[in-house]
Each structure stands twice: as structure tokens, then as C-alpha cells.
Amino acid sequence: MTAVFTKIRQVVWPDTEPRHGPLRSLLIVMTFVTGLVDAFSYLVLGHVLVANMTENVLFLGFALAGAPGFSIGASLVALASFWIGALLGGRVGSRFAAHRGRLFNTAASIQVVLFAVGLALAALSTSPMTGGFRYPLIVILGIAMGNQPAAARRLAVPDLPTTVLTLTITGTAAERWIAGGGAAAARRFITVGAMLAGGLIGAAFVIGVHDAYPLAFALIVVAALAATTGPLRRSELPWVHA
């Protein structure tokens, strides 16, 4: 069992790969957060996702066709909010492009603020949620989750976009990991597992505890990341300038 955990650790954070330092592990945690937040948005905000935009484009099509349970307004607001968040993340990425430690910490700190606002709104809302809370939550969380992949894109760690897994899953098959595809495919499986775990835990919270708990958990996780990566802002290790 120890050997198994050692192998997983080596896949996530190889001792022999200083190029990305702790970023791979940090982005896997962010992928887990994506699962938590999208579980909340889909189950509580009503057939809309705030992190995975491919699905929202499809949901918009379903809504335009008149399919029950889908909202044109919610899908459009989610897409627009995500775009604004990506614009913000792009600005952060441009400003801190020369130092990946500062980039990650700044992006995580922005999410802490936005998740805190979202959690406050979710805690104050009623069940079922009214539009007065639903749409502000879509906006706040859409901006938060648009910021995240924009920062991840600038960090440029392979196979870890943190929100979209289509190409990640494709890679697990296309590179034939079982037949010797190597550590890259193993990392992809771990990334998929992280989002699955986030979705599972988030859904369990909504169904069995309270609607706001997935956001509370996401806030705790991201706040911990922001706090623990604060020292990276002053780091001058080679990976921060990769």
C-alpha cells in the first residue's frame, strides 16, 4: 500500500521534475473545487454550470428548443459571467506572467473573495432558490470559475486546465496508458478522479446536508491554498519563472 501511495505522489509531484514545482498538485486541488462548485450550480441553481461552458452552450440550445428545466437567461448569464472572469484571469496572468507563484496565489485569493460572497448569498437564500439569489450567484460563481482556467492556462502545466476534461479523458485512451503510456496518462486519471470526487461530495452535501455546504467547502479549500501559497510570492526557485 505504501508503494502505491508513493507512486501516486511521484505522478502528481515528481521529485525529478522541477519545472512545475507544486503547481501540478495545486491545480489538481483546483479541479476538485470545480466539481464542488458545479455540483452546487447544477443542483441548486437549476440546470446551469458555472465552470464547464461546453455544457452551457448545449443547455442554451436545449432551452431555445423549449426543453423543460433549462433557462435561456441562466445559460446566457453563466456564459457572460465566465467570459468576464476569464478576462479578469487573463489580466492577472498578464501582470504576473513572469512569476507563476504570484500568479497562482493572486488567482486563488480572488476566488476566496468571490466564493465568500457566493456563500453569503447561498446562506441567506430560501429553498427553492428565487431569481433574486439565483442570478447573482451565477454571476459571482461564473466570474470566479472563469478566472480559474484563465490563470491555469497562463501557468501552462500540461493536462491540467482545471475545468474541462474532454481532452484529458481523450488522452488517457489515445496514449494507451495501460499499454505503457506513462505518467502523463496517470496524471490525467488523477485529474478526472479529482473532479469526480468534487462532484460526488458536492452533490452529497446538497442532497443530504444543506445547499450552501459545497460552496463552504470550496471556500475552505481555496482559502487554504491561498494561505499556504503566500510564501510562493517571494520564491525565486527556477519553476516560478518557467
C-alpha positions as CSV (number, residue, x, y, z in Angstrom):
1,M,0.0,0.0,0.0
2,T,2.9,2.4,0.8
3,A,4.4,1.7,-2.6
4,V,1.0,2.6,-4.3
5,F,0.8,5.9,-2.5
6,T,4.5,6.6,-3.3
7,K,3.8,6.0,-6.9
8,I,0.8,8.3,-6.9
9,R,2.8,11.1,-5.2
10,Q,5.5,10.7,-7.8
11,V,2.9,11.0,-10.6
12,V,1.4,14.2,-9.1
13,W,4.6,15.8,-7.9
14,P,7.7,14.1,-9.3
15,D,10.9,14.7,-7.5
16,T,12.7,14.7,-10.8
17,E,10.6,17.3,-12.5
18,P,11.4,20.7,-11.0
19,R,9.8,22.5,-14.0
20,H,6.4,23.0,-12.3
21,G,7.2,22.7,-8.6
22,P,4.0,22.3,-6.6
23,L,1.8,23.6,-9.4
24,R,0.6,20.2,-10.5
25,S,-0.7,19.3,-7.1
26,L,-2.3,22.8,-6.6
27,L,-4.1,22.6,-9.9
28,I,-5.4,19.1,-9.1
29,V,-7.0,20.6,-6.0
30,M,-8.5,23.4,-8.1
31,T,-10.0,20.7,-10.3
32,F,-11.6,19.2,-7.2
33,V,-13.0,22.6,-6.4
34,T,-14.6,22.8,-9.9
35,G,-16.5,19.6,-9.1
36,L,-17.8,21.1,-5.8
37,V,-18.9,24.3,-7.4
38,D,-20.6,22.8,-10.5
39,A,-22.4,20.3,-8.3
40,F,-23.9,23.3,-6.4
41,S,-24.7,25.3,-9.6
42,Y,-26.4,22.4,-11.4
43,L,-28.4,21.0,-8.5
44,V,-29.2,24.3,-6.7
45,L,-29.2,27.0,-9.5
46,G,-31.1,24.8,-11.9
47,H,-29.6,23.1,-14.9
48,V,-26.7,25.6,-15.3
49,L,-23.0,25.2,-14.8
50,V,-20.6,28.0,-13.8
51,A,-17.3,26.2,-14.7
52,N,-17.9,24.0,-17.7
53,M,-19.0,26.1,-20.6
54,T,-19.3,23.5,-23.2
55,E,-22.4,22.1,-21.4
56,N,-23.8,25.6,-21.0
57,V,-23.7,26.1,-24.8
58,L,-25.7,22.8,-25.1
59,F,-28.1,23.9,-22.3
60,L,-28.7,27.1,-24.2
61,G,-29.6,25.1,-27.3
62,F,-31.9,22.9,-25.2
63,A,-33.6,26.0,-23.8
64,L,-34.0,27.6,-27.2
65,A,-35.7,24.4,-28.4
66,G,-38.1,24.6,-25.5
67,A,-36.8,21.6,-23.4
68,P,-38.2,21.7,-19.9
69,G,-35.9,22.6,-17.0
70,F,-33.5,24.7,-18.9
71,S,-33.3,28.5,-18.9
72,I,-32.1,30.8,-21.8
73,G,-31.4,33.6,-19.3
74,A,-29.4,31.4,-16.8
75,S,-27.3,29.9,-19.6
76,L,-26.5,33.3,-21.1
77,V,-25.7,34.9,-17.7
78,A,-23.4,32.0,-16.9
79,L,-21.6,32.3,-20.3
80,A,-21.2,36.1,-19.9
81,S,-20.0,35.9,-16.3
82,F,-17.5,33.2,-17.2
83,W,-16.2,35.4,-20.0
84,I,-15.8,38.3,-17.6
85,G,-13.9,36.0,-15.2
86,A,-11.7,34.8,-17.9
87,L,-11.0,38.4,-18.9
88,L,-10.0,39.1,-15.2
89,G,-7.9,35.9,-15.1
90,G,-6.2,37.0,-18.3
91,R,-5.4,40.3,-16.8
92,V,-3.9,38.7,-13.7
93,G,-2.0,36.3,-15.9
94,S,-0.5,39.1,-18.0
95,R,0.5,41.1,-14.9
96,F,2.2,38.1,-13.2
97,A,3.4,36.2,-16.3
98,A,7.0,36.4,-15.1
99,H,6.3,34.8,-11.7
100,R,4.0,31.7,-11.5
101,G,4.0,31.7,-7.7
102,R,2.5,35.2,-7.6
103,L,0.1,34.3,-10.4
104,F,-1.4,31.3,-8.7
105,N,-1.7,33.0,-5.3
106,T,-3.4,36.0,-6.8
107,A,-5.9,33.9,-8.7
108,A,-6.6,31.9,-5.6
109,S,-7.1,35.0,-3.5
110,I,-9.6,36.4,-6.0
111,Q,-11.6,33.2,-5.8
112,V,-11.6,33.4,-2.0
113,V,-13.3,36.8,-2.1
114,L,-15.8,35.7,-4.7
115,F,-16.6,32.4,-3.0
116,A,-17.1,34.2,0.3
117,V,-19.7,36.5,-1.4
118,G,-21.3,33.5,-3.0
119,L,-21.5,31.6,0.2
120,A,-23.1,34.6,2.0
121,L,-25.8,34.7,-0.7
122,A,-26.4,31.0,-0.6
123,A,-26.7,31.1,3.2
124,L,-29.3,33.9,3.0
125,S,-31.4,32.3,0.2
126,T,-34.5,30.3,0.6
127,S,-35.2,26.8,-0.9
128,P,-36.2,26.6,-3.6
129,M,-34.0,29.5,-4.6
130,T,-35.6,32.6,-6.1
131,G,-34.3,34.5,-9.0
132,G,-33.1,37.3,-6.7
133,F,-30.5,35.0,-5.3
134,R,-30.1,32.6,-8.3
135,Y,-28.8,35.1,-10.8
136,P,-26.4,37.0,-8.5
137,L,-24.9,33.6,-7.6
138,I,-24.5,32.6,-11.2
139,V,-22.7,35.9,-11.8
140,I,-20.4,35.6,-8.8
141,L,-19.5,32.0,-9.3
142,G,-19.2,32.4,-13.1
143,I,-16.6,35.1,-12.6
144,A,-14.8,33.0,-10.1
145,M,-14.6,30.0,-12.3
146,G,-13.7,32.0,-15.4
147,N,-10.8,33.4,-13.5
148,Q,-9.5,29.9,-12.6
149,P,-8.9,28.3,-16.1
150,A,-7.5,31.6,-17.4
151,A,-4.9,31.5,-14.7
152,A,-4.3,27.8,-15.3
153,R,-3.8,28.5,-19.0
154,R,-1.1,31.0,-18.2
155,L,0.6,28.6,-15.7
156,A,0.9,26.2,-18.6
157,V,1.0,22.9,-16.6
158,P,0.2,20.1,-19.1
159,D,-3.2,18.2,-18.7
160,L,-4.5,20.5,-16.0
161,P,-7.0,23.0,-17.4
162,T,-8.9,22.5,-14.1
163,T,-12.4,22.8,-15.7
164,V,-12.6,20.9,-19.0
165,L,-11.8,17.2,-19.1
166,T,-12.7,16.2,-22.6
167,L,-9.1,16.3,-23.9
168,T,-7.8,14.9,-20.6
169,I,-10.1,11.9,-20.9
170,T,-9.2,11.5,-24.6
171,G,-5.5,11.5,-23.7
172,T,-6.0,8.6,-21.3
173,A,-7.1,6.4,-24.2
174,A,-5.1,7.9,-27.1
175,E,-1.8,7.5,-25.3
176,R,-2.7,3.9,-24.3
177,W,-1.6,4.3,-20.7
178,I,-2.4,0.6,-19.9
179,A,0.0,-0.4,-22.7
180,G,2.7,1.8,-21.4
181,G,1.5,5.4,-22.0
182,G,3.4,6.6,-18.9
183,A,3.0,9.1,-16.1
184,A,1.2,11.7,-18.2
185,A,-1.8,9.4,-18.7
186,A,-1.7,8.5,-15.0
187,R,-1.9,12.2,-14.1
188,R,-4.9,12.5,-16.4
189,F,-6.7,9.8,-14.5
190,I,-5.9,11.5,-11.2
191,T,-7.3,14.8,-12.6
192,V,-10.5,13.1,-13.7
193,G,-10.8,11.5,-10.3
194,A,-10.4,14.9,-8.6
195,M,-13.3,16.4,-10.4
196,L,-15.4,13.3,-9.8
197,A,-14.7,13.5,-6.1
198,G,-15.6,17.1,-6.0
199,G,-18.9,16.4,-7.8
200,L,-19.7,13.5,-5.6
201,I,-19.0,15.3,-2.4
202,G,-20.8,18.5,-3.6
203,A,-23.9,16.5,-4.6
204,A,-23.9,14.6,-1.3
205,F,-23.8,17.9,0.6
206,V,-26.7,19.3,-1.4
207,I,-28.8,16.2,-1.2
208,G,-28.1,15.2,2.4
209,V,-27.0,18.3,4.4
210,H,-27.5,21.9,3.1
211,D,-27.4,23.6,-0.3
212,A,-24.6,26.0,0.8
213,Y,-22.2,23.3,2.0
214,P,-20.4,22.8,-1.3
215,L,-19.6,26.5,-1.5
216,A,-18.5,26.4,2.1
217,F,-16.2,23.5,1.4
218,A,-14.9,25.2,-1.8
219,L,-14.2,28.4,0.2
220,I,-12.2,26.5,2.9
221,V,-10.1,24.6,0.3
222,V,-9.3,27.7,-1.8
223,A,-8.6,29.8,1.3
224,A,-6.2,27.1,2.5
225,L,-4.5,27.2,-0.9
226,A,-4.2,31.0,-0.9
227,A,-2.8,30.9,2.6
228,T,-0.3,28.2,2.0
229,T,0.9,29.6,-1.3
230,G,1.5,33.1,0.1
231,P,5.2,32.4,0.6
232,L,5.5,31.4,-3.1
233,R,5.1,35.1,-4.0
234,R,8.6,35.6,-2.7
235,S,10.1,32.4,-4.1
236,E,12.8,32.6,-6.7
237,L,13.1,28.9,-7.4
238,P,13.5,28.0,-11.1
239,W,10.0,26.7,-11.6
240,V,8.3,30.1,-10.8
241,H,10.0,31.6,-13.9
242,A,9.4,28.5,-16.2
